[in-house]
Amino acid sequence: MGRVLVVTNDFPPRTGGIESFVLAVASRLPADEVVVHTARQEGDAEHDARLSFPVVRDPARLLVPTPAVVRRVAATARAHGCDRVWFGAAAPLALMAPALRRAGARRVVATTHGHETWWSSLPLARSALRAIGERVDVLTALGPWCAGRIARPLGPRGRARLQRLVPGVDASVFRPGAGGGAVRRELGLEGRPVVVCVSRLVARKGQDVLVRAMPAVLAQVPDAVLLVVGDGPARRRVERLVRRLRLEGSVVLTGRVPWERTAEHYAAGDVFAMPTRTRLLGLEPEALGICYLEAAATGLPVVGGDSGGAPDAVRPGRTGVVVDGRDVAAVAGAVAGLLRDPERARAWGAEGRRWVTGAWSWDGQVERLRELLDPSVPLPPGADPALHLPAR
């Protein structure tokens, strides 16, 4: 059998949920079985030199299925003997599936994330998504909410090809006692109840709502502190809000931290909170929220927002609570309630770790993808029952 060609725009050194997903899968495949074709980035040569598998950097900084890009990706497939293709994000790159079949691909799988859900709502994008569903062998979705949205423009063949594939969590990395004490000492947070949010700072993630909620949290837990880990376009807005509300002593923004220290920063918290909300008239939802699962694996109770598929990553009343991500009072109440009830917080954190370790392992997800990619394994006869697609 030949190699798997991974075609993606989402790959490190740039950080993000899809980037982490694609790298984790590629790294868990046998090194002689995978090659990645992706866009060039600042610092990519240094990053790629540390990997055990080859990475082909396209001259373009953004891959789109133009004739030139398609020719270069097909050339990579031929040069490396690739007979299977995985598109790390389906739209729009999976439109090149027919060309890669001509280059030797016998099985083509494309994975959808959050942005494909809004493709399903726009006329031209809907047509492209329908075409992708017709051209690939398998189209994967993160869960029932995402699948329901993505299935709307698909024809019968495309709907029948929908299968569930989710990111995994490395419970040996994200675990209680992963170094949170060192982070607390570095940041001067020892002895204080810590609410932590680890994510890119974008409006959808709700870091601004967490800051707005802090005065009400402090009224119930006066020594509490909000630890915001990450960077992004919303950072300046969040910083201005902290100053305006005079919360400099109660909110700490770390900026971007190295990937290898991410687990330590989760472990520095007592409660994880990320009150996601859907924006842009429904075009910008949260597809899942791997942060919730990484936090749960670390043993933290989770306060999540009710955007899109985010509730799929929380078991209300068992691993955390889901609130309206726009409701500052609801967010404050959920966070303060957990900080004031450490016994419940510990119980939810312990249950969250058990759930993630059992149901969200990387080994299980990678093996699932390998089966979907294997031309010798018959494709499922219909859509994955776990996606709960309504009948048409």
Secondary structure, 3 states (H helix, E strand, C coil): CCEEEEEECCCCCCCCHHHHHHHHHHHHCCHHHEEEEEECCCCHHHHHHCCCCCEEEECCCCCCCCHHHHHHHHHHHHHCCEEEEEECCCCCHHHHHHHHHHCCCCEEEEECCCHHHHHCCCHHHHHHHHHHHHHCCEEEECCHHHHHHHCCCCCHHHHHCEEECCCCCCCCCCCCCCCHHHHHHHHCCCCCCEEEEECCCCHHHCHHHHHHHHHHHHHHCCCCEEEEEECCCCHHHHHHHHHHCCCCCCEEEEECCCHHHHHHHHHCCCEEEECCCCECCCCECCCCCHHHHHHHHCCCCEEEECCCCHHHHCCECCCEEEECCCCHHHHHHHHHHHHHCHHHHHHHHHHHHHHHHHHCCHHHHHHHHHHHHCCCCCCCCCCCHHHCCCCC
